[in-house]
Amino acid sequence: MATYGGQRRVPGLRREELALLAGVSASYYSRLEQGQASNASPEVLDALARALRLDDAERRHLHELASGGRRRGARRRPVPERVSPVTRQLITVLGDVPMVVLGRRSDVLAWNTLGHALYAGHLDPDGPDTPQRRPNMARLVFLDAHTRDLYADWAAKAQGVVATLRMASGRHPDDPLLAALIGELTVKSPEFAAMWADHRVKAGGDAIYEMRHPLVGTMKVTQQTLRTADDQAVVVATTEPDSPSHSAMTLLVHSVVTGRASAQDPRRDAPTRK
């Protein structure tokens, strides 16, 4: 058996060692790295995942990258994403909980009134209704000062956004708009460029962030992500019951409801009689 001893310049496995652990030749693994071998079997991919000690999310990402290479063909113009009637029903049912629906590229496809108030009260609430005007959550996190200030640990939120985009790029390797978004953020944000080069992926799920809302102050918010059948993410924001954060969220709900009622009051702008 070949051994690869000697002093290492960098930590980690060498290409030959990884190929040996996965049971493939070094030349075949090299072609895999370079994207020149699109016929890797699921068994080979699983062997590589075990050798690299990948977690479940990283393993799925590896398989998605490989399958993307096999199905790659002529690019078609992307069709604007739409929210399904079932998801619209969910938004209506959970109207008293902040909710945002994100597309495959992190475009905001829909939000309820509370979701808009929590995440982007400084933006037009009707923005998601028009594909050309939709806010993009990744752009907001990296390029919008309001959103950056919203998170006490901005770096943790930013890393989550980058990891989610990396998973999306594995599922949709031929999406030109997704590639353009990643290129734009790489050019405009050195922080995004550094995090993108880190190659971490994320499966989604729940995350807890300390948010500093300009109207109600600091609160810890749990962001739960539900994945729909059409590869959209429904993000629901909740707080721990009977906590200061829950009180702050209740205050935000009250301010939104009060503001909406005031805007709909026909007497609001009526002239006073003398």
C-alpha positions as CSV (number, residue, x, y, z in Angstrom):
1,M,0.0,0.0,0.0
2,A,1.3,3.4,-0.9
3,T,2.0,5.8,2.0
4,Y,2.2,9.6,1.8
5,G,4.4,10.7,4.6
6,G,6.7,13.6,4.9
7,Q,6.2,17.2,6.0
8,R,3.0,18.9,4.9
9,R,2.8,22.5,3.8
10,V,-0.9,22.7,4.5
11,P,-3.3,20.7,6.7
12,G,-5.8,18.2,5.3
13,L,-5.7,15.2,3.0
14,R,-3.7,15.2,-0.2
15,R,-5.5,14.3,-3.4
16,E,-3.9,10.9,-3.6
17,E,-4.8,10.1,0.0
18,L,-8.5,11.1,-0.5
19,A,-8.7,9.0,-3.7
20,L,-7.2,6.0,-1.8
21,L,-9.7,6.4,1.1
22,A,-12.6,6.6,-1.5
23,G,-11.4,3.6,-3.4
24,V,-10.8,5.4,-6.7
25,S,-7.8,6.2,-8.7
26,A,-6.0,9.6,-8.2
27,S,-6.4,10.4,-11.9
28,Y,-10.2,9.8,-11.8
29,Y,-10.6,11.9,-8.7
30,S,-8.6,14.7,-10.3
31,R,-11.1,14.6,-13.3
32,L,-13.9,14.8,-10.8
33,E,-12.4,17.9,-9.2
34,Q,-12.1,19.5,-12.6
35,G,-15.6,18.7,-13.7
36,Q,-14.4,16.4,-16.5
37,A,-16.1,13.2,-15.2
38,S,-19.9,13.5,-15.0
39,N,-20.6,9.8,-14.5
40,A,-19.8,9.4,-10.8
41,S,-22.0,6.8,-9.2
42,P,-23.9,7.5,-6.0
43,E,-21.6,4.9,-4.3
44,V,-18.5,6.8,-5.4
45,L,-19.9,10.0,-4.1
46,D,-20.9,8.4,-0.8
47,A,-17.3,7.1,-0.5
48,L,-15.9,10.5,-1.1
49,A,-18.3,12.0,1.4
50,R,-17.2,9.5,4.1
51,A,-13.5,10.2,3.3
52,L,-14.1,13.9,3.7
53,R,-16.3,13.4,6.8
54,L,-19.1,15.4,5.3
55,D,-22.3,16.0,7.3
56,D,-25.8,15.2,5.8
57,A,-26.2,18.7,4.3
58,E,-22.7,18.6,2.7
59,R,-23.4,15.1,1.4
60,R,-26.6,16.2,-0.3
61,H,-24.8,19.2,-1.8
62,L,-22.2,16.9,-3.3
63,H,-24.8,14.7,-4.9
64,E,-26.7,17.8,-6.2
65,L,-23.5,19.1,-7.8
66,A,-22.9,15.8,-9.5
67,S,-26.4,15.5,-10.8
68,G,-26.3,19.1,-12.0
69,G,-23.4,18.2,-14.2
70,R,-25.2,15.2,-15.7
71,R,-28.4,17.1,-16.6
72,R,-26.7,20.3,-17.8
73,G,-28.0,21.3,-21.2
74,A,-29.2,24.3,-23.1
75,R,-30.1,27.2,-20.8
76,R,-33.6,28.5,-20.8
77,R,-34.8,31.9,-19.8
78,P,-35.8,31.7,-16.1
79,V,-39.6,32.0,-15.4
80,P,-40.5,34.5,-12.6
81,E,-41.2,32.6,-9.4
82,R,-44.8,32.6,-8.1
83,V,-46.2,31.8,-4.7
84,S,-48.6,28.8,-4.8
85,P,-52.2,29.1,-3.6
86,V,-51.4,26.7,-0.8
87,T,-48.6,28.9,0.5
88,R,-50.9,31.9,0.2
89,Q,-53.3,30.1,2.5
90,L,-50.5,29.5,5.0
91,I,-49.7,33.2,5.0
92,T,-53.3,34.1,5.6
93,V,-53.8,31.5,8.4
94,L,-50.6,32.7,10.2
95,G,-51.4,36.4,9.8
96,D,-50.4,37.3,13.4
97,V,-46.9,35.8,13.0
98,P,-44.1,37.5,10.9
99,M,-43.7,35.5,7.8
100,V,-41.6,35.8,4.6
101,V,-41.6,33.6,1.5
102,L,-38.2,33.4,-0.3
103,G,-37.5,32.0,-3.7
104,R,-34.5,29.9,-4.8
105,R,-32.4,33.1,-5.2
106,S,-33.5,34.6,-1.9
107,D,-36.0,37.0,-3.7
108,V,-38.8,38.0,-1.4
109,L,-41.8,36.5,-3.2
110,A,-44.3,37.5,-0.4
111,W,-44.5,38.6,3.1
112,N,-47.4,39.4,5.5
113,T,-47.7,42.8,7.2
114,L,-45.8,41.6,10.2
115,G,-43.0,40.1,8.2
116,H,-42.5,43.3,6.3
117,A,-42.5,45.3,9.6
118,L,-40.0,43.0,11.2
119,Y,-37.5,42.6,8.4
120,A,-37.9,45.5,6.0
121,G,-40.2,48.2,7.3
122,H,-38.1,50.8,5.4
123,L,-39.0,49.2,2.1
124,D,-42.2,49.4,0.0
125,P,-44.6,46.8,1.4
126,D,-45.9,46.1,-2.1
127,G,-42.4,45.4,-3.5
128,P,-42.8,41.5,-3.7
129,D,-45.9,41.9,-5.9
130,T,-43.8,42.9,-8.9
131,P,-40.9,40.5,-10.0
132,Q,-38.8,43.4,-11.2
133,R,-39.1,45.2,-7.9
134,R,-38.8,42.3,-5.5
135,P,-36.3,42.8,-2.6
136,N,-33.6,40.2,-2.3
137,M,-32.8,39.0,1.2
138,A,-29.1,38.2,0.3
139,R,-28.6,41.7,-1.1
140,L,-30.3,43.3,1.9
141,V,-28.1,41.4,4.4
142,F,-24.9,42.3,2.6
143,L,-25.6,45.7,1.0
144,D,-28.4,47.3,3.1
145,A,-27.4,49.3,6.2
146,H,-30.8,48.9,7.8
147,T,-30.7,45.1,7.6
148,R,-27.1,45.0,8.8
149,D,-28.0,47.0,11.9
150,L,-31.0,44.7,12.5
151,Y,-28.8,41.8,13.5
152,A,-26.6,42.0,16.7
153,D,-24.5,39.2,15.3
154,W,-24.5,40.2,11.7
155,A,-21.7,37.8,10.7
156,A,-23.8,34.7,11.9
157,K,-26.7,35.9,9.8
158,A,-24.5,36.6,6.8
159,Q,-22.9,33.1,7.0
160,G,-26.3,31.5,7.0
161,V,-27.3,33.5,3.9
162,V,-24.1,32.4,2.1
163,A,-24.5,28.8,3.0
164,T,-28.1,28.8,1.8
165,L,-27.1,30.3,-1.5
166,R,-24.4,27.6,-1.9
167,M,-27.1,24.9,-1.5
168,A,-29.2,26.7,-4.1
169,S,-26.3,26.8,-6.5
170,G,-25.9,23.1,-6.2
171,R,-29.6,22.5,-6.9
172,H,-29.8,25.0,-9.8
173,P,-26.3,25.1,-11.4
174,D,-27.6,26.5,-14.7
175,D,-29.7,29.4,-13.2
176,P,-28.1,32.5,-14.8
177,L,-29.9,34.9,-12.4
178,L,-28.5,33.0,-9.4
179,A,-25.1,33.1,-10.9
180,A,-25.5,36.8,-11.6
181,L,-26.5,37.5,-8.0
182,I,-23.5,35.6,-6.6
183,G,-21.2,37.5,-9.0
184,E,-22.8,40.8,-8.0
185,L,-22.4,40.2,-4.3
186,T,-18.8,38.9,-4.8
187,V,-17.9,42.2,-6.5
188,K,-19.8,44.6,-4.2
189,S,-19.1,42.9,-0.8
190,P,-15.6,41.7,0.2
191,E,-17.3,40.1,3.2
192,F,-19.5,38.0,0.9
193,A,-16.5,37.1,-1.3
194,A,-14.5,35.8,1.7
195,M,-17.5,33.8,3.1
196,W,-18.3,32.4,-0.3
197,A,-14.7,31.1,-0.6
198,D,-15.2,29.2,2.7
199,H,-17.3,26.6,0.9
200,R,-19.7,25.9,3.8
201,V,-23.2,24.7,3.1
202,K,-26.4,24.7,5.2
203,A,-29.5,22.5,5.1
204,G,-31.8,25.2,6.5
205,G,-34.0,24.7,9.6
206,D,-34.1,26.9,12.7
207,A,-31.8,29.7,13.8
208,I,-32.0,32.1,16.7
209,Y,-30.9,35.7,16.1
210,E,-30.8,38.7,18.4
211,M,-32.5,41.5,16.4
212,R,-32.3,45.2,17.2
213,H,-35.6,46.5,15.8
214,P,-35.8,50.3,15.5
215,L,-39.4,50.4,16.8
216,V,-39.4,48.0,19.7
217,G,-35.8,47.4,20.6
218,T,-33.8,44.2,21.1
219,M,-35.4,40.7,21.0
220,K,-34.3,37.2,20.4
221,V,-36.2,35.8,17.4
222,T,-36.3,32.1,16.2
223,Q,-36.4,31.9,12.4
224,Q,-38.0,28.6,11.4
225,T,-37.6,27.7,7.7
226,L,-40.1,25.5,6.0
227,R,-39.2,24.2,2.4
228,T,-42.1,24.0,-0.1
229,A,-42.5,21.5,-2.9
230,D,-41.5,24.1,-5.5
231,D,-38.2,24.9,-3.7
232,Q,-39.3,28.0,-1.9
233,A,-38.6,28.8,1.7
234,V,-41.3,30.0,4.2
235,V,-39.5,31.8,7.0
236,V,-41.6,32.1,10.2
237,A,-40.4,34.3,13.1
238,T,-41.4,33.5,16.7
239,T,-40.3,34.4,20.2
240,E,-40.2,32.5,23.4
241,P,-43.5,32.8,25.3
242,D,-43.5,35.0,28.4
243,S,-40.1,36.5,27.6
244,P,-39.0,40.1,27.1
245,S,-38.6,39.2,23.4
246,H,-42.2,38.1,23.3
247,S,-43.3,41.4,24.8
248,A,-41.3,43.3,22.2
249,M,-42.9,41.2,19.4
250,T,-46.3,41.9,20.9
251,L,-45.6,45.6,20.9
252,L,-44.5,45.4,17.2
253,V,-47.8,43.6,16.4
254,H,-49.7,46.3,18.2
255,S,-47.9,49.1,16.4
256,V,-48.6,47.5,13.0
257,V,-52.3,46.9,13.8
258,T,-52.7,50.4,15.2
259,G,-51.0,51.9,12.2
260,R,-53.1,50.0,9.7
261,A,-56.3,50.9,11.5
262,S,-55.3,54.6,11.5
263,A,-54.5,54.5,7.8
264,Q,-57.9,53.0,7.1
265,D,-59.9,55.4,9.3
266,P,-61.9,57.7,7.0
267,R,-61.9,60.4,9.7
268,R,-58.1,60.5,9.7
269,D,-57.7,63.2,7.1
270,A,-61.2,64.6,7.2
271,P,-61.3,68.5,7.7
272,T,-62.4,69.7,11.0
273,R,-65.6,71.8,11.2
274,K,-65.5,75.2,12.8
